[in-house]
Amino acid sequence: LGAMLFTCALETKVPGSQRPKVYPLLAMANERTWVGHFDMSSQDGSISFRYALLVRDSTSNDALEDIMD
């Protein structure tokens, strides 16, 4: 299975004591997001946005460049 994974990390880390308050906020944001999702690391509390795009072996280099743009 071919896939391109895009991840955008936010420059913030949620302290452990505040994480229970942030999980519902991320869930509400994800409800309104059409593609991809927001995620918080259980290890360090960093927040990121992730999106996976399935690609075939026959996907041209030009198409991949357009996706990256």
MOTA-V272192 format. One record per helix or strand of 3 or more residues. SS is the DSSP state (hx for helix, st for strand). FROM is the first residue (numbers start at 1). LEN is the number of residues. If there is no record, write none. Layout:
SS|FROM|LEN / SS|FROM|LEN
This chain:
st|2|12 / hx|16|16 / st|37|4 / st|46|10 / hx|61|8
